Amino acid sequence: MIKFILSFFTLFNTALPLEVNSTYMKDYISFIETYEKEYNYDNFLTFKNNSKMIENHNNENHTYTLEINEFADQKISFNHIIYQPTNSTYKGENLKTTLPHSIDWRKKDVVSAVKNQGHCGSCWSFSATGAIESIHAISTGNLLNISEQQLVDCSGTYGNQGCNGGSMDNAFKYVIDNGLCSEKEYPYTAEQGQCEKCDIVVNISDYKDVVPNNEEILRRVVHQQPVSVAIQANQPSFQAYSSGVYSDPNCGTQLDHGVLIVGYGYDMFHDLEYWIVKNSWGSRWGENGYIRIQRNIENISGLCGIAMQPSIPIN
């Protein structure tokens, strides 16, 4: 591959960048082969800068580590969450119950495998289907894989915008009226298409917006079932996350990404409480597709705004 790049610059009589023989270029070539990408010099420069950021971070004392992943050559800027202010009053069931110190719904076999939204801004649909899959499994004992693509294609009249963004609440409203089909019958394509008819396998009766900006109430609801939330995910440190408890104080409240909280816990080594969050960037990202985000920070909105827009489907 290095020889190919040298030939490219020679063929087009282009000045040979000094970086071609650098360690970063060799790492970049390995990167584009791993992720089946095409060579692009501007993307290489982004990759180089992100590599330096990751190296510096991992050489310092942090509660989480970073790594090169498929986003390493990209300057990601997105806004795929439609903000909908609500007068939320839902605080969860059994308010007097003493909560356990941790819960992980994955261990109860009610959370489906991590999926990958690709280059479509459909995170909101994955958050919504994940929440519906889980509450259905909790209620019936049957874990289904349901169709994100149906929401992308069919919920436009409910305020969603396909690959250009949407909201979990709008998705829930659509499912209340229409139900959802299986992933197998209506598979994901990572682009918006025509709405197709299919056999409905799951319905919900309602949804609730959880009281915002209160991580203790959010914990109580997560103990009840996985919860859809919106977060800010455009920080380079978030996109390069590898493992540990994510605690970047620069992760703010400009909500742009929908995810699913599937539990909470405590890291004894770093003395940090955290949320267990299911992402939709594939299982090669983070901790097998998940991220642990610091819980109970001073800001009532939570780290990355995780407590600002929580909502749940009602089976």
Residue pairs with C-beta under 8 A, 6 or more apart in sequence:
1 29
1 32
1 33
2 20
2 21
2 25
2 26
2 29
5 20
5 25
5 29
5 39
6 16
6 20
8 14
8 39
9 15
9 16
9 17
9 20
17 41
19 25
19 44
19 48
24 44
24 47
24 48
24 51
25 44
27 47
27 51
27 68
28 44
28 47
28 48
28 73
29 39
31 37
31 47
31 68
31 72
31 73
32 38
32 39
32 73
35 70
37 43
37 73
40 73
43 73
43 74
44 73
46 72
46 73
46 74
46 75
47 68
47 72
47 73
50 68
50 72
50 73
50 236
50 240
51 68
51 72
53 66
53 236
53 237
53 240
54 66
54 67
54 68
54 72
54 240
57 65
57 66
57 237
58 65
58 66
62 244
62 247
63 244
63 245
63 246
63 247
63 267
63 270
63 272
63 294
64 241
64 242
64 243
64 244
64 245
64 246
64 247
64 248
64 292
65 242
65 243
65 244
66 237
66 240
66 241
66 242
67 240
67 241
67 242
68 240
69 239
69 240
69 242
69 284
69 285
70 281
70 282
70 284
70 285
71 239
71 240
71 281
72 240
74 239
76 234
76 239
77 234
78 121
78 233
78 234
78 256
78 257
79 165
79 256
80 121
80 122
80 123
80 124
80 164
80 165
80 166
80 256
80 257
80 258
81 123
81 124
81 165
81 166
81 167
81 230
81 255
81 256
81 257
81 258
81 309
82 124
82 159
82 160
82 161
82 165
82 166
82 167
82 170
83 167
83 255
83 309
84 167
84 169
84 170
84 309
86 169
86 209
86 212
88 208
88 209
88 210
88 211
88 212
89 211
90 208
90 209
90 210
90 211
90 221
90 312
91 210
91 211
91 217
91 220
91 221
92 210
92 217
92 220
92 221
92 223
92 224
93 224
94 224
95 220
97 223
99 219
99 220
99 223
100 223
101 265
101 266
102 263
102 264
102 265
102 266
103 222
103 223
103 263
103 264
103 265
104 262
104 263
104 265
104 276
105 111
105 134
105 225
105 226
105 262
105 263
106 262
106 263
106 276
108 138
109 137
109 143
110 133
110 134
110 137
110 138
110 143
110 226
111 130
111 133
111 134
111 137
111 143
111 226
111 262
111 278
112 130
112 133
112 134
112 143
112 144
112 145
113 145
113 283
114 278
114 279
114 280
114 282
114 283
114 288
114 289
114 290
115 126
115 148
115 188
115 280
115 282
116 280
116 281
116 282
116 283
117 123
117 125
117 126
117 148
117 190
117 280
117 281
118 190
119 190
120 152
120 162
120 163
120 190
120 191
120 192
121 163
121 164
121 165
122 148
122 151
122 152
122 162
122 163
122 166
122 190
122 280
123 257
123 258
123 259
123 280
124 160
124 165
124 166
124 167
124 168
124 170
124 171
124 258
125 148
125 149
125 151
125 152
125 160
125 166
125 171
125 258
126 148
126 258
126 260
126 280
127 168
127 228
127 229
127 258
127 259
127 260
127 280
128 151
128 168
128 171
128 172
128 175
128 228
128 258
128 313
129 146
129 147
129 148
129 151
129 171
129 180
130 226
130 228
130 260
130 262
130 278
131 168
131 225
131 226
131 227
131 228
131 260
131 311
131 312
131 313
132 146
132 172
132 175
132 180
132 202
132 204
132 313
133 143
133 144
133 145
133 146
133 202
134 225
134 226
134 260
134 262
135 204
135 225
135 226
135 312
135 313
135 314
135 315
136 142
136 143
136 144
136 202
136 315
137 143
137 144
138 225
138 315
139 315
144 182
144 201
144 202
145 182
145 183
145 184
146 180
146 181
146 182
146 183
146 201
146 202
147 180
147 181
147 182
147 183
147 185
147 186
147 187
147 188
147 198
148 183
148 188
149 183
149 186
149 187
149 188
149 189
149 193
150 180
150 181
150 186
150 195
150 196
150 198
151 160
151 166
151 171
151 174
151 175
151 180
152 160
152 162
152 163
152 192
152 193
153 162
153 192
153 193
153 194
153 195
153 196
154 174
154 178
154 195
154 196
155 166
155 170
155 171
155 174
156 162
158 170
158 171
158 173
158 174
159 166
159 167
159 170
160 166
160 167
160 170
160 171
160 174
162 192
163 190
163 191
163 192
167 230
167 258
168 228
168 230
168 258
168 309
168 311
169 207
169 209
169 311
172 204
172 207
172 311
172 313
173 207
175 202
175 203
175 204
175 313
176 203
176 204
176 205
176 206
176 207
178 200
179 200
179 201
179 202
179 203
180 200
180 201
180 202
180 203
181 198
181 199
181 200
181 201
182 198
182 199
182 201
185 198
185 199
186 196
186 198
204 313
204 314
204 315
205 314
205 315
206 313
206 314
207 311
207 312
207 313
207 314
208 311
208 312
208 314
209 309
209 310
209 311
210 217
210 218
210 221
210 227
210 310
210 311
210 312
211 217
212 301
212 307
212 308
212 309
212 310
213 300
213 301
213 302
213 307
213 308
214 300
214 307
215 295
215 296
215 300
215 302
215 306
215 307
216 296
218 227
218 229
218 261
218 302
218 306
218 307
218 310
219 264
219 295
221 227
221 310
221 312
222 261
222 262
222 263
222 264
222 275
224 312
225 312
226 260
226 261
226 262
226 263
226 278
226 312
227 260
227 261
227 310
227 311
227 312
228 258
228 259
228 260
228 310
228 311
228 312
228 313
229 258
229 259
229 260
229 261
229 277
229 306
229 307
229 308
229 309
229 310
229 311
230 255
230 256
230 257
230 258
230 259
230 305
230 308
230 309
231 251
231 255
231 256
231 257
231 258
231 259
231 277
231 293
231 304
231 305
231 306
232 238
232 251
232 252
232 253
232 254
232 255
232 256
232 257
232 304
232 305
233 239
233 256
233 257
233 259
233 304
234 254
234 256
234 257
235 248
235 250
235 251
235 304
237 246
237 248
237 250
237 251
238 246
238 248
238 251
238 291
238 304
241 285
241 286
241 291
242 286
242 287
243 286
243 287
244 267
244 270
244 292
245 267
245 270
245 272
245 274
245 292
245 293
245 294
246 274
246 291
246 292
246 293
246 294
246 303
246 304
247 272
247 294
247 303
248 303
249 303
251 303
251 304
252 304
252 305
253 299
253 301
253 304
253 305
253 308
254 305
255 305
255 308
255 309
258 280
259 277
259 278
259 279
259 280
260 277
260 278
261 275
261 276
261 277
261 278
261 306
261 310
262 276
262 277
262 278
262 290
263 275
263 276
264 273
264 274
264 275
264 276
264 295
265 273
265 274
265 276
265 292
266 272
266 273
266 274
267 273
267 274
267 292
272 294
272 295
273 294
273 295
273 296
274 292
274 293
274 294
274 295
275 292
275 293
275 294
275 295
275 306
276 290
276 292
277 290
277 291
277 292
277 293
277 306
278 289
278 290
279 285
279 286
279 289
279 290
279 291
281 289
282 289
283 289
293 303
293 304
293 306
294 303
295 302
295 303
297 303
300 307
301 307
301 308
302 308
